[in-house]
Amino acid sequence: MFTAYQRRRAMLPESRDLLESLPSHAAVLDTAGLVVAANASCLTLLNEIDAGDAIGRRFTGYCDRILSPTAAAAVREGLASVLGARTSRYTMDLPCGAAQVPVWRALCVTPLTGGVPGALVSLTDISREKQLEEHILHDAFHDTLTGLFNRALFINRLDQAIRRQKRNPDALYAVLYLDMDRFKLVNKTFGHVTGDRLLMVIANRLQKLLRDVDTLARFGGDEFAILIEDIAGMEETSSMAATVLRELAAPFRLKKQEIFVTCSIGVVLGSAVYEHPDQVLRDADNAMYSSKEHGGDHFTVFDAGMRVLTQRRMEMEMALRQALESGEITVHYQPIVSLRTGEITGVEALARWQRPGQGLIPPVEFIPIAEETGLINELGAMILRQACRRMVALAKASPDAARLTLSVNISGRQFKRPDFVDEVAAILAETGIDPSLVKLELTESVLMDDADEAISTIKRLKSLRLKVVIDDFGTGYSSLSYIQRFPFDSLKVDRSFVGNMNEAEQNMEIVRTIIAMAHKLGLEVVAEGVELDEHRTALSDLRCESAQGFFFSKPVPGEELDALVLRHWRVDTPSGN
């Protein structure tokens, strides 16, 4: 056997010179995956992993020693695909170091050229790039001024607390929503620099009051939120609120200047009635404004009596049920535009409610009610059905529209229904739309409860030949390793990142990182909320494939969409694209 290796190595004198010229660790493998040649740096690396001559040894054996079983299995599968000529290239980022000292290397496997069987393996150190990615993603979920968590991460923690209480009613939690009283006066009197410093000191003072299990976040401006977990009840919660008021009422000394501030607090004790973080924050916000009405420096515990909007919401629910029956809910379509050609490549279907006597009801007012009441199932199916019919009719009227994609939002409640996939399949068959043109959009929060079940449902949906998209990326607790688990086809960058990308270099870097991550995972990228030409140009420079937003077109009724498509609407692309 070893004589065969000697003969093989003798055939590669120029290959050894080439290997030594490569800047990365590089090795040549035969069709069995055994090392037949390697440059000096690679031999040193392999010897550090497992002492001894690497030539003639199986490359994946080294992987088994330094990688997790899952990662090692993925490398074996990828290597086999290249050696078996099933794919022309396999890449994977490998965490090779200890947890305390992480070392990342980019693995790349390609077939040998010139008809020679085997593969070339290279390992490039990308630890610095990974650290940069982690820093950028950290910044995406933390407040840059105070270093506290931001709203997105707080909502994620609150969602976990809600679900924990659903499983265990004794796992009580509470939310304190803080708004500093008359803080604008501080900025006007002492300037914004001092105001920012004061916010930092306030954050530090609040942090010292909390336990490790509690969560403090800055929501922006002079608003903070505290999530208290594992509490005994309202007495403990009220005691904490009183402590916060007392601590913040003590003077702050900045540059020999004493500054006095107070705050208003809204308090909500978690209960089984809460299904979503937005509900808790809504009630906490109402309670906080009640404290403001008391003159500030006060905390108010929310109770049902102060919910001024409850009656309106009940009326809204009844009206929504009637609207679904009477056809008041219609579908509007927002074009999705190729940043390379400027042409419409697809549309997103959006629910719109034209209520008689009241005009257009904003989706933010009726979609949450639909989700809370379960009406979202009927509404979602209706939107998908109407949109599919519209796109089929449009394709018949204009051959140019035959390849337009249709994106439809799917709520968590829809997605978790046992018969959801069957319902989608029935609608596809009923309308006759090409399933490959349909894209179902899921938010990150939909995936958090039961990842394995979510993966199973996504795979069943993809078996229908439709596409699955992760929507509003960046607003949840996303990470590269987490997203890798799900078989998505594309990713949508949330409008909050896109809208702020030109205001600071950090925001641009966040968008750049998200797009680069998506491309590395083989995902196409659509940017939401493009309202300015500067947004479009910047996204195009970052090689984002598509975008949507008011810069291109607001959501329009079906008839207006037909007119746009039939007149071959397009937007001019930036020069150089």
Secondary structure as UniProt FT lines:
FT   HELIX           2..10
FT   HELIX           13..21
FT   STRAND          25..29
FT   TURN            31..32
FT   STRAND          34..38
FT   HELIX           40..49
FT   TURN            55..56
FT   HELIX           59..66
FT   HELIX           69..83
FT   TURN            84..85
FT   STRAND          90..95
FT   STRAND          104..111
FT   TURN            114..115
FT   STRAND          119..125
FT   HELIX           127..140
FT   TURN            144..146
FT   HELIX           151..167
FT   TURN            169..170
FT   STRAND          173..180
FT   TURN            181..182
FT   HELIX           183..190
FT   HELIX           192..207
FT   TURN            208..209
FT   TURN            212..213
FT   STRAND          215..220
FT   TURN            221..222
FT   STRAND          223..229
FT   HELIX           234..249
FT   STRAND          252..254
FT   TURN            255..256
FT   STRAND          257..259
FT   STRAND          263..269
FT   TURN            272..273
FT   HELIX           277..293
FT   TURN            294..295
FT   STRAND          298..301
FT   HELIX           304..306
FT   TURN            308..309
FT   HELIX           310..326
FT   STRAND          329..338
FT   TURN            339..341
FT   STRAND          343..355
FT   TURN            356..358
FT   STRAND          359..361
FT   HELIX           363..373
FT   HELIX           375..397
FT   HELIX           399..401
FT   TURN            402..403
FT   STRAND          405..409
FT   HELIX           412..415
FT   TURN            418..419
FT   HELIX           420..431
FT   HELIX           435..437
FT   STRAND          438..443
FT   HELIX           444..448
FT   HELIX           451..462
FT   TURN            463..465
FT   STRAND          467..473
FT   HELIX           480..483
FT   TURN            484..485
FT   STRAND          490..493
FT   HELIX           495..499
FT   TURN            500..503
FT   HELIX           505..520
FT   TURN            521..522
FT   STRAND          524..527
FT   HELIX           533..541
FT   TURN            542..543
FT   STRAND          546..547
FT   TURN            550..552
FT   STRAND          556..557
FT   HELIX           558..566
FT   TURN            567..568
FT   TURN            575..576
//
